[in-house]
């Protein structure tokens, strides 16, 4: 299991803190990150999707975690073509508008370039410390398979270099049976990691759980199987606890993926109370059992 890192998509969620997963004396942001990183070798930072990160925060994350710890960082919503809160933009480039949300197309090219520059610069401390894993570009359901969107992925990869961009799709055309080979060939040709997902099926944003290593880095994210996937309440969407049987099946499959990659990041994103942390610990233990040392 040396090349598989298992973690969760949060360490600060309010329901996690309320769940009692942290010991009672671990009650500050610094202590929580230190404790979390003593249990898991990987965490995904999702707050950066809603608000661009600050370089000072990245410096603190480096200082508060041990050597070898990894942060995967979710790309800011504007950069993945999602609606973005106008108030979340840097003050000096906010457009004059009464709209609560804006899109990438609503900003001029200089403002967009500023967002790219500042977002990437803020992550420099993580990269220089060897603690930056991948930048997660989770695209929206309307980001469908076409030439323009393929070109956007390649521009993002180039713009983020030397950071590693991994892409997660929420449109079935990319990974449905008809186009799966084309998509995997495209990503492999340019060494762009596909984010493999386990998620509820049958919805507009559903994609099948295709396990494929399209680059030296592989990424798997577990979203659960809630029957309220389209709820606006994130805890209803992600509040799913995996069973032992479900995790055991994945523990048998993941080593086969890891054989085709130099590093594999496995993230439990069923973030409600301690569900993700409990399931991540279970899965890590099962993977150890599946791949004994020696």
Secondary structure, DSSP 8 states (H G I E B T S, - for coil): -TTEEEEES-S--HHHHHHT-S-TT--SHHHHHHHHHHH-SEEEE-HHHHS---HHHHHHHHHTS-TT-EEEEE--GGGGT--EEGGGS-GGG--S-S-SEE-GGGS-HHHHHHHHHHHHHHTHHHHHTT-EEEEEEE--TT--SSHHHHHHHHHHHHHHTTSEEEEE--SGGGTSTTTHHHHHHHHHHTT-EEEEEE--SSSTT---------SSEEEEEE----TTTT-SSHHHHH-----HHHHHHHHHHHHHHHTT-SEEEEEE---STTHHHHHHHHHHHHHHHHS---
